[in-house]
Amino acid sequence: MGSHLVAYFAEQGHTIDVLDLGQSVPGCVRKSFHWDRLDQVDFSAYDAVIHLAGMAHDVRGKANEDLYMKVNYGLTKEVFTRFLEARSGAFAQNNKIRSFIFFSTVKAVADRVEGEVLTEDATPKPVGPYGESKFKAEQFIRESFEKASAGAGTQQANVYILRPSMIHGPGNKGNLNLLYQVVRRGIPWPLGSFDNKRSFTSVRNLCVLVERVAAGGIPSDVYHVADDAPVSTNMLIELICKSLGKRPKIMHLSPQLIKGVARIGDVLHLPLNSLRLQKLTENYVVSNQKLKDALGMDALPYTTEEELLLTLESFKN
């Protein structure tokens, strides 16, 4: 996400500094700071801070809970505290900074969607260290901002928590890439009997949304992010085949049989296990209406199908 966002912001004429682990950065970046030198960054010199560093969702079931909390919660706490400090005291009269964007996740709300669609009104019930650590970071941001807003120098600040559904684009990793490899090898898809829909977020749509949110023209709040139309796994198979120039091979085997095979996979550490089966076949539809309404958008600029095909084309390389 970071590399795509940097490239997009540079194309739009913005000046970008980055805070990372010391990796090589593109030439469009003005300055690069290491996380160990966070105290050297003058947060008051920026229009917006976009915090998207963190540990991603663990699809292998080997999560280290302490590390998730240290990175997703502890690091966010440190960065947001610096943001608040830049908005107060001696900096309040002259600083530029006006917006803070925290990249959370829909998993901070629910591991499974209850009902037809997940909205911002849902009561958070995170499951596992990934979702729990992100939700704890959200709580810190909201509570700290509410407290700080009562003081001088913070009234004009804008704080946004974005909860994207699964992000995809060139360079994508995870279950979508795994699914692509299965279809590419000509292996029939055995999960055709699972009728599901889930939301995705294309990296190009996300870049457009982040730029508009960073401008600070909407209320500080929590916003879900997703492409306009959800997609079934069977449709994904068809799109992958379309990208590869193949005919879809979709089998409609008994769901109970598939679930039994997945349980065996849990024991034998096979590619298909219960967790991966859930991710590939569950319903997980996320509403993006609140954010679109706030931004005055009827639809996102890029459609779900065209963005998925763009991602799938990138897998060929």
Buried (B, 14 or more C-beta within 10 A) or exposed (E): BBBBBBBBBBEEEBEBBBBBEEEEBEEEBEEBBEEEEBEEBEBBEBBBBBBBBBBEBBBEEEBEEEEBBEBBBBBBBEBBBBBBBBBBBEBBEEBEBBBBBBBBBBBBBBBEBEEEBBBBEBEBEBEBBBBBBBBBBBEBBBEBBEEBBEEEBBEEBBBBBBBBBBBBBBEBEBBBBBBBEBBBEEEEBBBBBBEBBBBBBBBBBBBBBBBBBBBBEBEBBBBBBBBBBBBBBBBBBBBBBBBBEBEBBBEEBEBEEBBEBBEEBBEEEEEBBBBBBBBBBBBBBBBBBBBBEBBEBEEBEBBBBEBBBBBBEBBEE
